Amino acid sequence: MFDALIRRAIRDWRQGGGMIWITHLALALLVVGAGLLIARFPLSWAFLLVVGSIAAVTVLLRPMWGVYLLAFAIPFGSVREIPLAGINLGVVDVLSAFVVAAWLAQMVAEREIRLFCPPLLIPLLLFVGVQLLSLLVTTSLILSLKEIVKWFEVIAIYLFIAHRGDARGARWLWIVLLLAGSASALLGIYQFLAGVGPPGFLLFGRFMRAYGTFRQPNPYAGYLGLSLPLAVGPLLVSWPQLLAGLRRRHWGHVLPLVLAAIALGLMGLALLMSWSRGGWLGAAVAFAAMLLLSGRRGAALGLSFVVLVALFLVLGGLGVLPPALLQRVATALPYASNIDLRTVEVNDDNWALIERMAHWQAGWRMFAAHPWLGVGMGNYAVIYPQYALPRWQDPLGHAHNYHLNIMAEAGLVGLGAYVILWLAAFGWVVGAVRHTAGVARGIPLAALGVLVHLNVHNAFDNLFVQGMTLQLALVFGLLYLASRGERATDATMSGV
């Protein structure tokens, strides 16, 4: 590249090309300078700098490709983070900023700046506005802003997809989300089988709980739970087409559905290997909800699923099911009632549950002391020592229940806005399911499963970590593109 630029500069100079030769010479010198600069970095940083530069240029030229990269950055972006002003700046944040900057630059260049209001925009803005109110009472402004910026990113990415996306972009976004989920699942399966992980994740003396790049199995299970429905929804309504295409060997028509089936198997297996009860429960309820709304046949299947769950419990009581699997579920039942945690004897079997419940009670105490605006967004860990129970002084970052967490950090005002947001989201999704038929129903069903899993799993954890808020933005954007018309959704699902 350097030689080509030098030759072009000499040729332009000989031909009297005015200032053009100076431009080419400057570019050549810039390439040399960049190379020398990269050479001074460690190999890993040099590699990241080169790859990052290529990705940045690509996103600036093709912003929608940045969205595809974002789908992979969510499960893998935490591998490399940069500390900045007391917070960790990840790949997800950088990519989001580049996508939005490129979008705004394109609109300015095309003189096509227009306002529009896709579904959920007003509830999202209301929720962010309420979070801004919590700045009036916050202890750590940096932590509050970090939490609020997450939701600004959700709005920006969702608006970009809704504004710039089309049927082809929706199809590729769906495929990329499945590929990202499958790649993360493969990593978790490897961790489980190879025994890669910290000693605390050890299972049966030889396996490890799968955790991906999320450092903990529960948020990893949450990510899988937000990805699994994207495979399940289309397969629920398209399995006859899949079987017919396989029989007739029409690979081009069914290849995306084959990918969905493979992704479903990988992510389902990795979810099981995470050994996360919250993840299992969220996935089970999401699957049942998708079955029930998929049609009359789906309703029958949904009822059958409920029967299977009951059978699971019965067989467990008879000793037919593996004791380890049954124990994982059963140990949670005695603590479903309100008990005094100070009197509970803690052991290896109940330690995780008691720790979670201790954080629930601390969150409730925060809310009781600050019922209207809370203690400030992102400030749960900062305030936690003032409300912690004896023996449970480690704040762990959140209340292990996002509903309690938002009550503690944003009060009743924040909880109200949060409830409005998800009521509006469920209303939009259920309406999209009912107003579509056939293959077109796949994406709305998938979005329904994502929302159900999120709200069920968030009763035991906080899934709004490591960029998973942007997973929601991608799903919202995909649903918006799919709901533009059944023809676009058919193209998305069938690969035609």
Helices and strands as residue ranges (DSSP letters): H 2-14, H 20-39, H 43-61, H 63-76, G 77-79, E 82-84, E 87-89, H 91-110, H 121-133, G 134-136, H 141-164, H 167-194, G 199-201, E 202-203, E 207-208, H 217-248, H 251-273, H 277-293, H 296-318, H 323-330, G 333-335, G 341-343, H 351-369, H 380-383, G 384-386, H 402-434, G 438-441, H 442-457, H 468-482, H 486-494
